[in-house]
Amino acid sequence: MGVANLCLHPTKPIAVTASDDKTWKMWHLPAGDLIMCGEGHNGWVSGIDFHPKGTFLASSSGDCTVKIWDFAKQACTATFTDHNQAVWSVGYHHSGDFVASASLDHTVRIWDLAAAKCRQCLRGHVDSVNEVCWQPYTGNICTGSSDKTVSMWDCRSGLCTQTLYGHQNSCNHVAFNVKGDVIASVDADGVVKLWDVRMVTEIATISTNGAGANKSSFDRSGEIIAVACDDGKIRLFSTETAEHLMDLEGHEDAVQAVRFDLSGKYILSCGSDNTFRLWD
């Protein structure tokens, strides 16, 4: 069973991985000791994200649901079922009051956790929405879709404010840098694009030389981007020059996700080879 995704606790040396075996698992870093396992989804777990205080976890799944897990109660405390196809991605707003989810059903939904209901349904993509992420400290989100576009949305109005064109294949992932002024988007052809959010322009195009790109992550400085690739490599690039810096090799199958840890000491990755790895 492959490991599809990972996320990091906001303050503690803890990671959570999402797996095709219908579970998520929490690990202590850097030793990799298993802390707990979350069971309850009826399909593969695709997306996971910690509450900003680290007290809850949101998960998305091929079973078309989004679940909220309370660590104090060690239980799933909410299940949202409005999506009618697989949910690929989930992310907490910085307030912790809302969760966004992206689905194969072409929509993004904004969930009000206090009211336990869907607050907005964002429609506009014409194919699967593969990733959703919040612009830091705003009410805006960015989405990447199989319709080859990257879109920005105002979650208060529910309207699409910008659509960025340039990918020639499915956009698999989008990510903001820490400042929230640059977006990285990656596609199935292995093309990475950097976009200036304020100017709504493409800053750079980076190629992985044909290895499909699944996800990316900025380091804290925003000067380096790591790209998880289908050929088992993690490629590091300079965001300033688009220069290829190095490859991390060790995965025996596609790398599905990659993250820089908060301290900057490690890179974490997970893949279809059923492993997650720590690189220093």
N, C-alpha and C positions, 0 to 999 in steps of 0.2 A: 504494500500500500504506500502510495506516495505521500509526502508531506507538502501541502499546497501553499501554506502561508505561515507567517510568524509575526508576532508583535512583542514589544518590550514594555515592561512596567515603567511608569513615568519617573519613579525615584529609586526603586530597588533593583538589585542585579537578578532580575527574573525575566524569563521569556515564556511565551505561550506559542505552541505550534498547532496548526490546524491540519487534520489528516483526512485522507480518503477512507479511513476506517470508521468514519462517523463520529470521531471524538476530537476534543482538543486536550492538550497536555501542557502542564505548567512545569517549568524546569528552573532550578537554581543555577546561576552562572558564577564562575566559569566551569564549575565541576560537572554540570549537566545532570545533577540528581533530580529525579522525578518528585515533584511536590504533590500534584493532584492531577486527576483525569476527569474531564467533563463528558458525561454520556447522556444522550437524550435526543440528538438529531437522528432522523431516519434516512439521511443521505450524507454524502461526503461534506465535510466542513471546509468551506472555501475562504471565508474571511473572518478575522478576529481583531478586536481593538479593545484596549483598556480604557476604562473611565479615567478622566484626567487625575483623579485622586487615587487611582489604582484599586478601588474598592469593589468595582464591578467589571464584568467582561461582556462585550457584545459579540455574538457570532452569527454568521450567515451560512446557508447550506443549500445543497442540491435538493433538499426536501421542500424548498420554496419558503422557508421560514427564517425569521430573525429571532434569536433568543438573547435574553439578558440573564446573566448569572451573578448571584450575590455571594461573595466569598465568605462573609460573616455567617450567612445561613447555609453555605455550601450547597446551594440549590439553584436551579433555574427558576426565576421569579416572574418572567414574562415571556410569552411567545407571540410574535406578530405574524399573521398568516395572509396578509392582503396581496402579496405577490402571487402570481399564478404560474411562474416558472422559476427555475433555479436562481438563487441569489448569490452573486459572486463576491460582493464586497460590502463591508460595513465600517462605519467610522463615527466616533463620538465628536460632538461639538465641544469646544473648549469649556463651556459652562457645565458640561455633564448632563444637561437637561434634554438634549436631543441626540438621536442617532440617525444617520443617513445610510440607506442601503441601495445597492445597484443590482439590477436583475437582467436576466435573459429576456424578460417580458418587455424590454425596451424602456422601462421606467426607472426613476429614482424615487424613493419614498423617504419622507422626513417623519420620524416617529417622536411624538411627545411622550416622554417617559412618565411624567407625573400623571398625565391624563390616560396613559396606556392606549393611545390611538394614533392613527396616521394623521399628521397635521397638513402635509402637502404631498401631492403626487406630481412629479416633474416629468412632463411629456415633451418629446421633440426628437429624440434619437429614433432612427428607423431600423435599428438592429440592436443586438444585445449591448447593454451597458456593463462594461467589464470592471470598471473601477470608479469609486467615488472618494474624494477627499476634501476636507474642509480647508479653506484658506485660513491660515492662523489668525485667530482673534477677530474674525469677521463672521457675518452670517452668509457668506458666499461659499459655494462648493464648485469643484471642478470634476468633470466626468470624462472618461475615455470610453469609446464605443467601437464595436465591430463595424459601424458605418464609416470608419476611418476618420472621424472627427473628434476634436477635443472641445468641450463646451464649458462655459462659466454660467452659473445660475445664481440668482438672488432668491434665497430660500424664503424670505418674507413674502415676496410677491409670487413666487413659484415660476418666475419667468426666466428664460434663457437670455443672458445679457451679451454674450459673445460666443461665436463659434470659430474655432481655429482649424484651418484646412492645410493640408500638406502631406499627411500620411497617405501612402498608396496601398496599405493593407490594414487589417484590424488593429486598432489601438488597444493594447492589452492593459496598460497601466498609466496612471498619472500621479505625480507627486510634486508637492511644493518644497522649496527650500525653507529654512527656518524663518527667514524674514517674510516669506509669503509673497515675494515679488518676482520669483521665477518658477515656472512650471517645467518639469521634465515629463515628456510623454514617450512611450516606447511601443514599437509595433512588431507584428509577426514576421516582418522582413528583416528585423534587426536594426531598424533605423531609430535613433534617439533624437528627439527634437527638444531644444530649450526655447522657451517663450518668455518674453518680457510681459508681465501681467498688465502693468500700467499703460505701456505703449501698444499692447495687443499686437506684437510683432515677433517673428521668429528670430532668435538670436544666433542659433547654431544648429547644424545638423551633424550628427555623429553616426558613423556606421560600425556595426560589429562584424562587418564582412560576411553577412549572410546568415549568421546564427540568430534565429528568432529570439526576440527579447521579451521576457515575461514580466519583470518588474524592475524598478530602479529605486535608488535611495541616495539622497544627498548627505554628505557629512555635515557636521555642525557649522563649519565655516562656509559651506556652499561652494567651495572651490573644487571638490572632488565628487564625482557621481559614480556609483557602483551599479552595474547592470547584470541581472540574472539572465543567463542565456540557455537556449535549448541544447547546446553542444556540451553542457556540463561545466562551462567556465563562467566565472564572475569576472567581468571586465571593468577596470577602473579607468576613468577618463578625467582630464582637467576640464572644468566648465569654462575656464577663461580662454583656453587655446584649442579645445576639442582634441587635444593630444591624447593618444592611448598611453597610459602610464604603465599598466601591468595587468597580468591575468592571475587569478587564483584558481588553481586546478586541483581537483581531488574528488569532486562529485562524479559518480559513475553513470549518471543519467541527467536529464534536464534539470537545471537549477530553476526552481519555481519562484523563490523570493529571496530578497537580500535586504539587510538593514545595518546601518552603522549604530553601534550602541551609544548611549548618551555621553559616556566619558570620552568617546573617541578612541578607546583602546582596541576595540574589537570590531570585526564585521561578523554578522551572523547570517547564515544562509540555510535554506532547506530545499529539498528536491525530490524528484520522482524516484530516486534510489532509496527512499524511505529513511533518509538521515537528515539531521540538522547539524550544522557545523559552526564552530567558532574559529575565527581567523584573527591572528594578531600581527 
